């Protein structure tokens, strides 16, 4: 598990290789990641947008930006947690992701960090 806290908002990420959706002969290696966002602040927050920086095992970088996450712009009350699953195909057995979420409160908008996390095929752990 990877964790990062910005302004009392904690982001945890757990990545997992999904062999059933991977096709090494192409090559496409598919990774699922579960994100848990916990609002430890005293303010109601809304996740407005995302910016991902995805780097494959050859160092090729891709930026992915857009509104919300998995089609939602969730409201997260103080002390509450929002969890979602998403995925990322890579042309290599390894890679990493990091990024930011745009957050809005009644008073302001700001960005929070998503921790750097690694995407690894099981045979790369040897």
C-alpha positions in Angstrom: 0.0 0.0 0.0 1.2 3.5 -0.8 0.0 6.6 1.2 0.3 10.3 0.9 -1.4 13.0 3.0 -2.0 16.6 1.8 -3.9 19.1 3.9 -5.4 16.4 6.1 -6.7 14.4 3.1 -5.1 11.0 2.9 -4.8 9.0 -0.4 -4.0 5.3 -0.2 -3.4 3.2 -3.4 -3.1 -0.6 -3.7 -2.1 -1.8 -7.2 -2.6 -5.3 -8.5 -1.6 -7.1 -11.7 -4.6 -8.6 -13.5 -3.5 -11.6 -15.6 -7.0 -12.3 -17.0 -6.9 -8.9 -18.8 -3.3 -9.0 -19.8 -1.9 -10.1 -23.2 1.9 -10.4 -23.0 2.2 -11.4 -26.6 0.8 -8.0 -27.8 2.3 -6.8 -25.3 -0.4 -5.4 -22.9 0.0 -5.8 -19.1 -3.1 -4.7 -17.2 -3.0 -3.3 -13.7 -5.9 -2.6 -11.4 -5.5 0.0 -8.6 -7.8 0.7 -5.6 -7.7 4.2 -4.3 -9.0 5.2 -0.9 -9.4 8.9 -0.1 -10.0 9.8 3.5 -11.1 13.2 4.5 -9.4 13.9 7.9 -10.1 17.6 7.6 -13.0 19.6 9.2 -14.4 20.6 5.8 -16.7 18.9 3.3 -14.6 18.3 0.2 -15.4 17.5 -3.4 -13.0 15.8 -5.8 -13.2 17.8 -9.0 -10.5 16.4 -11.4 -7.5 14.2 -11.7 -4.0 14.5 -13.3 -2.1 11.2 -13.7 1.5 10.9 -14.7 2.0 7.3 -16.0 5.5 6.0 -16.8 6.1 2.7 -18.4 9.1 0.4 -18.0 11.0 2.1 -20.9 10.5 5.6 -19.4 7.8 6.7 -21.7 5.6 9.2 -19.9 1.9 9.8 -20.5 -0.3 12.5 -18.8 -4.0 11.8 -18.3 -6.2 14.6 -17.1 -10.0 14.9 -16.8 -12.9 15.6 -14.6 -13.5 13.5 -11.5 -12.6 9.8 -11.1 -14.5 6.9 -12.7 -17.2 9.3 -13.9 -17.8 10.8 -10.5 -17.0 14.0 -8.6 -17.6 12.7 -5.1 -18.4 14.7 -2.0 -16.5 13.4 1.0 -17.6 14.6 4.4 -15.2 15.1 7.3 -14.2 11.7 8.7 -15.5 9.8 5.7 -13.8 7.7 3.0 -14.4 7.4 -0.7 -13.0 4.3 -2.5 -12.9 3.4 -6.1 -11.2 0.9 -8.5 -9.6 1.8 -11.8 -7.1 0.3 -14.2 -4.1 1.0 -16.4 -2.7 -1.0 -19.3 1.0 -0.8 -20.0 3.1 -2.1 -22.8 5.8 -3.2 -20.3 5.9 -5.5 -17.2 6.7 -2.6 -14.9 5.8 1.1 -14.6 4.6 3.6 -12.1 1.9 6.2 -11.6 1.6 9.4 -9.6 -0.5 12.5 -9.8 -2.8 15.0 -8.2 -6.5 15.4 -7.5 -8.2 18.8 -7.7 -10.2 19.4 -4.5 -12.8 22.0 -3.8 -14.3 23.2 -0.4 -16.8 26.0 0.3 -13.8 28.4 0.7 -11.2 27.3 -1.8 -9.8 25.0 -4.4 -6.4 23.2 -4.2 -4.5 20.1 -5.3 -3.6 17.1 -3.3 -0.9 14.5 -4.0 -1.5 10.9 -5.1 1.5 8.9 -3.9 4.0 7.4 -6.4 3.0 3.8 -6.8 4.6 0.9 -8.8 2.9 -1.4 -11.3 4.8 -4.7 -11.4 4.3 -8.0 -13.1 4.7 -10.8 -10.5 7.8 -12.3 -12.2 9.7 -9.0 -11.7 9.8 -9.5 -7.9 12.6 -12.1 -8.2 
